[in-house]
Amino acid sequence: RAIFESADSAGRVACIGCHTSTGRNPSGGLNLNHDVAYEQLVNLASRGKPSAIRVLPGNPDASYLVQKLEGASGIVGRRMPFSGAPFLTDGQILILRLWIATGATRN
């Protein structure tokens, strides 16, 4: 919730600015509002790259969410956030990586 729904002191915009169904269609078909984010992420194919799973529990390197946040080669479109820098911090990405590595539990 703190990563997806909040802006931060570095000036990064909240992910739910674009990835929400509140008053709009969520970008990329991905709604990151806390009540539906888990179902939208875990074991679900990306709409922009259907061969990629958004969050593959136990495997952060193969999780498309991590690839998009890190700007890995092979992603479709741009690194997230779409608006450009500032991007998530290394610490924020590490939190997401650890959550995925430990099984991406619903919490």
LINFEN-V903587 format. One line per field, one symbol per residue. psi: psi as a letter, one per 40 degrees, with the letter a starting at -180 (. if undefined). burial: + if it has 16 or more other C-alpha atoms within 10 Angstrom, else -. A space follows every 10 residues. Layout:
psi: ???
burial: ???
This chain:
psi: ddddeiiiee ehihdeddgi eheihhheeh hehdeeddde dhfhiiddgd ehhdhhhegd dehdddddde fiieihaiii ideaiiiiid dddddddddd deefih.
burial: --+++-+--- -+++++++++ +----++--+ +++---++-+ ++++++---- -+++++++++ --++++++++ +---+---++ +-----++-- --+--++-++ +--+---
